[in-house]
Amino acid sequence: MIRQTSMVLFAFLCIEASHEACAQSSVTLYGTMDAGIIYSTNQQTTNANGSTSGGHGVQVGGGNLVPSRWGLMGTEDLGGGLSAKFALENQFLSSNGAMLQSGSLFDRQAWVGLSKDGIGTLSAGRQYDSYSDFLGVYASSNSWATQYGSHLGDVDNLNEAFNFNNSLKFTSADFSGLTFGGTFSFGGQAGNFAVKRGYALAAAYTHGPVSLSAGYLTLNQPLDAALGGASNYVGDFSCSNADAMYCNLQDAASLKVWGVGGSVAIGQATLAAVYTHTRLADSQYFAGAASPNGENVSFDIAELNAVYNLSPAWTVGAAYIYNNAKPGGGGSTHFHQVNLGTNYSLSKRTALYLVAIAQKASGAGLGINASTGGAANYAQIPTLVNSNSDRQLAAMAGIRVNF
């Protein structure tokens, strides 16, 4: 963190405050810059005659290992174990400097709240939900496998593809290894309390090297409530790419997901597992003459993740992800994904990474063949353009610097 910048902000806030009050308060500027080269195979494009073809792609990508972002975090000691806190955080595209979501300056976090020692923190604003907070720690994509190693479309939100707007959140203190929390989004639409409403509940227990968590999340109209709507959504299932296969999948009446996870540390190794069940109601991806309101679709996703510390600076990891996607109309599509990677820390702030990801789709086929209109198996490594076949490979190398 840039302590000199923090001290300038600190001094500015203290111009008219007493020396005693300022000594008990702090404001910190923090962030991450991440960029690298990404190679991928079989990226699908649509030809002039309506047929599809695929080819290799090489591009500069940002926010790979962790999202590129900057933020402000502050706290003020109010006495008696009570403190006021706030956080403002923006995510941006390091490849071109643009904001992730147009018109949304603090798209990741914008909240203020009170914290009480021995009880917990209550906050209000735009926030990460409790389910993702407690379960996301077991996914390889949140530690070493980059965002491309996440679950298909981040449909279970373990990588926090969306945050809760207009929300209240409580996160408890640690009670002998037990922590819990809840988030409630009011939706914010006058005259219809249920529109865009959502909530999340989660709990975790840690004892020595073992950690266990469980959580539940539900959100009405997730595309408009949390993803920025059709015009601002830039995630895996976005329609901003003309060749996006799974466009409109998250344009649904509601999202409901629950999950369980756990990890254990054994010497220099850490093993983790997580399972989630996601249900999208009335997904517009399946809308047509036979089902104008769309169809329900469920995703059962399981991940096994292992990390080994070769040295304090050097880690290697491997993960396997299985995804069973099943529309209400029947027929399952299976996505098998393998993540392999290594991270090397040059310092406490700077790290290099190299990650390879492979995915294979099989089963009934969740994709739609542009030429025949029939079902087809198209792989899609998260955040990349979908493959024009049932398999896809990606490799990326880059640098991450925290400040």
N, C-alpha and C positions, 0 to 999 in steps of 0.2 A: 504494500500500500504506500502511496506517496504521502509521507507524513508531513512534508513541508506544505503541500496543498491543504492537507487537513488542518494544519495549524493556522493557515490564512483564513479558512472558513470559520474555524473556531474563534479566532480573534474578532472577526466581523460580527458574529452572533453575540459576542460579549461586550460590544462597545458601550452599551448602556446598562449592563448588568454588573452586579457586585463581583469582586474577585472570588469570594467564597462560592457563589452560585456557579461561576464559570468553571471552577476547579472540579465541579461535580458533573459536568456535562461534556459531551464530545460529539463531533460530527466527522465522519470519515468518507472520503472519496475512494472508491475502489472500482476494479474492473478487470476484464480479460480481453486480450487480443489473440485471435487464433486464425491461422490461415495455412493452406497447404495445397498440394497438387492431387487431383483425384482422377483415376483412370477407371473406366467402366466399360463393360461389353454389352452388346445387343440392345442399345437404346433405340426404342421404336420411334419411327417417323411415319407420317401418312403421306403417301404419294398423290399426285394430281388426279390419278384415276381411282382413288379411294382405297387402293391396296396399301399394305404396310410393309416396311422393310426395317432393318436394323443395322447399326454400325457401332464401332467403338467410339468412345468419347474421352477427351482429356480436357480438364478445366481447373481453374483455380477456385477453390471453395473456402469459405470462412465459417468459423464456429463449428469446427468438426469435432475436436475432442471435447470441448465445452463451448457453449454459445458465446460469441463475442458480445460484450455488454459493458456498460458502466453504470454506476449508481452512487447514491448517497445514503448513508445510514447514520442515524443519530440516536442518542439516548440522553436523558436528563434525570438525575437522581432527585426524587421528590422527598426523600426521607422515609424512615420507617420501613425500609425494604421495598418501597414503591418507586417505580420509575416510569417515565414516559419514553416511548420509542416511535421511530418512524423509518420507512424505507421507500426509496424511489429508485427504480431500475429500468433501464432501456436496453433492448437488444437490437443490434444493427448488423448489417452485412459487411464484413470486413473486405470482401472482394471489390465493393464499389462505394462503401460508406453510407449506403441508403438505410433508412429505418426498416426494420423487419415488417411492420405494419404501417402503411401510409396513414398519417393523421393521428397516430397513437404514440406520443412521446415516451411515456413510461408504460410500455406494453407488458412488461413482466411483473412489476410490483409498483404499487402506489398505495401505501397504507400508513395508519397512525394508530397507536394503542397504548395501553397501560400494562405493566408487568409487575407482579407481586412475588417476592421471594417465597418459595415454599408452596405457591398456588399455581401460577402460570401466567400466560400472556393473553389478553383479549385485544383484538385489533379490528379495524374497519377499513374497507377500500377494495382495491383489486389485489388478489392474493393467490398464492399457490394453495391448492386444496389439501386437506389433511390426508386423504387417501394416498395421493401422489407423494406427499412428504414421507409417509411411513413405509410405503412399499417400493418406491423408486430406487432406494439404496441397494436393492438386490439385483438390479438389471445391469448387465455389463456395459450398456450404452451410457450409463451415468457415471462410469469410472474410467474405463480404458478403451472401449470399443467404438467410440465416436457416435454421433447421432445416426450415422448410416447403419449402425449395428443395433438399432432399436427394433421394437416389434412393428409389424406391418402397419404403416400409417399412424403409428403410435395410437392406435384405436383404443387401447386401454389406458392411455394418458400417463404411463409410468415415466415418460420423458417430458411430461407437462407441456403437451402441445397446446393446451389451453389453460387459462387461469379463470378464477371466479371474479366477475364484476359485482359491484353493489353488495359486498359480502361482509359478514361478521365471522371471525375465526377465533377459536380458543385452543391453545396448546398448553397442556399441563406441565407442571414441574416434574422432576424425576422422583417417584415414590418407590424407593428401594428397587429400582430397575424397571418399574412400570411407568409408562407414559401413555397419554391418550389425547385425542383432539377431535374437534368438529368444526366444519365450515358450513355456513348457510348463505346462499345468494338469494336476495329478494326479487331478482328479475328486473325490477325497475320500470315495468310498463304499467301506466295508469289504466285502471279499469279492468285489468286482468292479472290478478296476483300470480297465477300459475305459469303464465308465459315467461320463459327464460329462467324459471326458478330452479334451484338445485341445492343439494347439500351433500356433504361427505362426512364420514365417521371413520376413525381408525384408532388402533392401539398397538403398542409394542412392549415386549418384555425382553430385557437383556440381563444375562447372568454370566459373568466371566466371558468366555469366548463365544457364547451362544446368544443369538438374537432371533426373535420370532415376532412377526407382525401380521395383522389382518385389517382389512378395510373395505368400505363400501362407498360408492359414488353414484349419484343420479343427477341428471341435468336435462331440462326440457329445451328443445330446439338448440342443440349445441352449436350449430353453424353460426347462428345469429347471436346466441347468448355469450359465447366465449371465443369464437374463432375469427371474429371480425366481419362476418357476413361473406357472401359470395364475391364481393368486390375487393375485400382486403385479406381474405384467407390465403396464406402462402404455404400451407402445410402439404403433407404427402398426398392428400386427396383433393388438392386444390384444382379448380377448373381454369386457372390462369395459364396453364400449359395446354395448348391446343391438342397435344397428343396424349394427355393424361388419361390412362385407362380407367382408373377407379374414381373419376370425377363424380361428385355428388354423393359419394357413399356416406359421408357424415352429415349430409343434408337430411336430417331425420327428425321425427317428432320428439324423440327422447333418447337419451343414452343412459344405460344402467350397467354398472360394472362392479364386481367384487373380486377380491383377491387375497391370497395368503402367501407368505414368504418367510425365509429364514436363512441364516448363515452361521458358519462355525469357523473359527480360526484354529489351525493346527500347525504350530510352528511357524514357518515362513509362508505357509499357504492359507488361503481363505476360500472356502467353498460356499456357494450361495445357490438358492433355488427360489423361483417365484412362479405362481400359477394365477391366472386371471380369467374370468368369464365375463365377456362383454356382450350386451344386446342393444342393437340399434332398432328402434321401432319405426316402421313406415319410412325406410330409407328410399329417397328419390332416385337412387341409382337403379332401382328395379322398377320404376314407374313405367307404365305402358298402357295399352288399350285394355289388357286383361286385368291390370292392377293399377288404376290411376293414382291411388294413394301411396304406391310403393309397397315394399314388403319388409317384414322383419328379417334381420340377419344377426347371427351370433358368432362370436369368435372365442374359442377356447385356446389359450396360449400358455405354454409352459417353457421355462428357461432354466438351464443348468449352467452355472458360471463358476470358473475357477481362476484364481490369480495366485501367482507365485513370485515372491520377492527374491530375485537373484542376488541383490545387494540393496542397501538402503536407497540407492538412486535408480535401480533398474528392475522393472517388473515385466512379467510376461503373462498373458491371459488367453483363455480359450472358453468359448460358450457355444451351446447348441440351443436353438429356439425352434419349437414346434407350434404351428398355428393351424387349427382346424376351423375354417370358415364355412358356415352352413346357413344359406338363405331359408326363409320359411317355405319356399316352394320345393325344397328338398335338394339333395345332392351336396356332398361335402367337397371342399377344395382344401388341400393340404399344402402348407408352405413350410419347407425345411430350410433352416438357415444356420450357417456356421460362422462364427466370428473368431478370428485369430489376431493377436496384436501384441505390441510391446511399447512401453513408455520408458524414456530415459531422462531423468532430471539433471539438467546442467547446473541448476541452483535451486533454491527454495521457490523461486518465481518462474523459472523458465524450464520447459520440457520439450523434448522431441518425441514424435510418435510415428509408428508405422502399423497400419491395420489392413487386413484383408478380410473380405466378406463374400460369401457365396450363398446363393439361394436357389432352391429348386421347388417348382410348383407341380402338383399332381392332383388327380381326382376329377371331379365333375367339371371344374373350370369356372372361376369367378369372373374372368374377363370375357369380352365380346369380340369375336372376330369381325373386323371391319368389312371384309369381303363377303362373308357368308351370313353374318348376323347371328351365328351360333355361338355356343359357349366355348371358351378356349382357356388354356392355362398360360397365363403370363406372369412371370416372376416380376417382383418389384422390390429392389433393395430400398429401404426407407430413404426418402427425400430425393431419390434419383428418378428420372423418367423410367417408366416400366419397360421391361424387356419385350422384344417381339417374339420371344419363345418362352419355354417353360423354365429357363435357367438364366442366371445373371451372375456376373462376378465383378467385384470392385476392389480397388486397392488405393490407399491414400497415405501420404507422408506429409508431415507438417510440423509446425512449431506453435507452442502456446506460451504466452507470457502473461502472468498476473501482475497487477499493480494495485 
